[in-house]
Amino acid sequence: MSKSKKWTVLCLALVMLLALDAAITWKLAMHHVESTVQAEPAARMEAVDPLDQFRLEREQLRARQEAQLNDIVHGDKTDAQTVRQAQAQLMSLIERAEQELTLEGILQGRGFADAVVSVGERSCNVLLRQESVTQQESAVILELVMRETGLTGGNVKIIPVK
């Protein structure tokens, strides 16, 4: 196998590891949010705020992904096809971050005190700081997310977190 093919395989493996890292981090973050929400009220007051923690973990994951993709893009031995793939993934990360920021701002403007949005390639999670979400609120949120992301309603999860 030539050096450029080996490098391409190595870069593709790194991209796959990035995706796996994202999936694992997402699963751990969701587990953390769910376990914090289910904790005793007194324990929750001492614990880290679940929305703030989720927001922090989302940003840390994104920073790691961007750094790894930038390493691929700017690598001296990275072939053109791998550079294009890494650039496309970087653009996708930037687009999703913009969608998250836009949706969080719109939700805040619509009266939701605190919301954290996580947009993936095929799904979106909206975490809201409130006890419950009415059917009318769900419809508004769903319509906003679908319009901003192009996702279908079945791929949007709305999660109240108190």
VEXDREN-2710 file (C-alpha; in Angstrom, 1 decimal):
% VEXDREN-2710
k/r/px/py/pz
1/MET/0.0/0.0/0.0
2/SER/1.4/3.4/-1.0
3/LYS/2.2/6.1/1.6
4/SER/-0.6/8.3/0.5
5/LYS/-3.2/5.5/0.7
6/LYS/-1.9/4.6/4.2
7/TRP/-2.2/8.3/5.2
8/THR/-5.7/8.4/3.8
9/VAL/-6.7/5.3/5.7
10/LEU/-5.1/6.7/8.9
11/CYS/-7.0/10.0/8.4
12/LEU/-10.3/8.3/7.7
13/ALA/-9.7/6.2/10.9
14/LEU/-9.2/9.4/12.8
15/VAL/-12.4/10.8/11.4
16/MET/-14.2/7.7/12.5
17/LEU/-12.7/8.0/16.0
18/LEU/-14.0/11.6/16.1
19/ALA/-17.5/10.4/15.4
20/LEU/-17.2/7.7/18.0
21/ASP/-15.8/10.2/20.5
22/ALA/-18.8/12.5/19.8
23/ALA/-21.3/9.6/20.3
24/ILE/-19.7/8.5/23.5
25/THR/-19.4/12.0/24.9
26/TRP/-23.1/12.7/23.9
27/LYS/-24.2/9.5/25.7
28/LEU/-22.2/10.4/28.8
29/ALA/-23.6/13.9/28.8
30/MET/-27.2/12.7/28.4
31/HIS/-26.6/10.2/31.2
32/HIS/-25.2/13.0/33.4
33/VAL/-28.2/15.2/32.7
34/GLU/-30.7/12.4/33.4
35/SER/-29.0/11.3/36.6
36/THR/-28.7/14.8/37.9
37/VAL/-32.4/15.5/37.1
38/GLN/-33.4/12.3/39.1
39/ALA/-31.3/13.2/42.1
40/GLU/-32.8/14.3/45.4
41/PRO/-33.6/18.0/45.6
42/ALA/-31.0/18.7/48.2
43/ALA/-28.3/16.8/46.2
44/ARG/-29.3/18.8/43.1
45/MET/-28.5/22.1/44.8
46/GLU/-25.0/20.8/45.6
47/ALA/-24.5/19.3/42.2
48/VAL/-23.3/21.2/39.1
49/ASP/-26.2/22.7/37.1
50/PRO/-27.1/20.1/34.4
51/LEU/-27.7/22.6/31.7
52/ASP/-24.4/24.4/32.4
53/GLN/-22.6/21.1/32.5
54/PHE/-24.1/20.0/29.3
55/ARG/-23.3/23.3/27.6
56/LEU/-19.7/23.0/28.8
57/GLU/-19.3/19.4/27.6
58/ARG/-20.8/20.3/24.2
59/GLU/-18.2/23.1/23.8
60/GLN/-15.3/21.0/24.9
61/LEU/-16.2/18.2/22.6
62/ARG/-16.6/20.6/19.7
63/ALA/-13.2/22.2/20.4
64/ARG/-11.5/18.7/20.4
65/GLN/-13.2/17.8/17.1
66/GLU/-12.2/21.1/15.5
67/ALA/-8.6/20.7/16.6
68/GLN/-8.4/17.2/15.3
69/LEU/-9.9/18.1/12.0
70/ASN/-7.7/21.1/11.7
71/ASP/-4.7/18.9/12.3
72/ILE/-5.8/16.7/9.4
73/VAL/-6.5/19.7/7.1
74/HIS/-3.1/21.3/7.9
75/GLY/-1.1/18.1/8.0
76/ASP/1.9/18.1/5.6
77/LYS/1.2/14.5/4.4
78/THR/-2.6/14.8/4.1
79/ASP/-3.8/14.0/0.6
80/ALA/-6.3/16.3/-1.2
81/GLN/-9.3/14.0/-0.8
82/THR/-8.8/13.7/3.0
83/VAL/-8.4/17.5/3.3
84/ARG/-11.7/18.0/1.5
85/GLN/-13.4/15.5/3.7
86/ALA/-12.0/17.1/6.9
87/GLN/-12.9/20.6/5.6
88/ALA/-16.5/19.4/4.9
89/GLN/-16.7/18.0/8.5
90/LEU/-15.4/21.3/9.9
91/MET/-18.0/23.2/7.9
92/SER/-20.7/20.9/9.2
93/LEU/-19.5/21.5/12.8
94/ILE/-19.6/25.2/12.3
95/GLU/-23.1/25.1/10.7
96/ARG/-24.4/23.0/13.6
97/ALA/-22.9/25.4/16.2
98/GLU/-24.6/28.3/14.4
99/GLN/-27.9/26.5/14.4
100/GLU/-27.6/25.7/18.1
101/LEU/-26.8/29.4/18.9
102/THR/-29.6/30.6/16.7
103/LEU/-32.2/28.3/18.2
104/GLU/-31.1/29.0/21.8
105/GLY/-31.4/32.8/21.1
106/ILE/-34.9/32.4/19.5
107/LEU/-36.1/30.2/22.4
108/GLN/-34.9/32.7/24.9
109/GLY/-36.6/35.5/22.9
110/ARG/-39.8/33.3/23.0
111/GLY/-39.8/33.3/26.8
112/PHE/-37.9/30.1/27.6
113/ALA/-35.5/31.3/30.4
114/ASP/-32.7/28.8/29.6
115/ALA/-32.3/26.3/26.8
116/VAL/-29.5/24.2/25.5
117/VAL/-29.7/22.9/22.0
118/SER/-27.6/20.2/20.5
119/VAL/-27.8/19.6/16.8
120/GLY/-26.5/16.4/15.3
121/GLU/-26.4/15.3/11.7
122/ARG/-29.7/13.5/12.0
123/SER/-31.2/14.6/15.3
124/CYS/-31.6/17.6/17.6
125/ASN/-32.1/17.7/21.4
126/VAL/-33.6/20.7/23.1
127/LEU/-33.1/20.9/26.9
128/LEU/-35.3/23.5/28.7
129/ARG/-35.0/24.7/32.2
130/GLN/-38.6/24.1/33.3
131/GLU/-40.7/21.4/35.0
132/SER/-42.7/20.4/31.9
133/VAL/-43.5/21.4/28.4
134/THR/-47.0/22.0/27.2
135/GLN/-48.3/20.7/23.9
136/GLN/-48.4/24.2/22.5
137/GLU/-44.8/24.9/23.6
138/SER/-43.7/21.6/22.0
139/ALA/-45.3/22.6/18.7
140/VAL/-43.6/26.0/18.7
141/ILE/-40.2/24.5/19.5
142/LEU/-40.6/21.7/17.0
143/GLU/-41.5/24.1/14.2
144/LEU/-38.5/26.3/15.1
145/VAL/-36.1/23.4/15.1
146/MET/-37.5/21.9/11.9
147/ARG/-37.3/25.2/10.1
148/GLU/-33.7/26.0/11.3
149/THR/-32.2/22.5/10.8
150/GLY/-34.3/20.9/8.1
151/LEU/-34.8/17.9/10.4
152/THR/-38.2/16.1/10.6
153/GLY/-40.2/16.1/13.8
154/GLY/-39.4/12.6/14.8
155/ASN/-35.7/13.5/15.0
156/VAL/-36.3/16.3/17.6
157/LYS/-36.3/15.6/21.3
158/ILE/-37.6/18.2/23.8
159/ILE/-36.4/17.6/27.3
160/PRO/-37.5/19.6/30.3
161/VAL/-34.9/19.8/33.1
162/LYS/-35.6/21.5/36.4
END
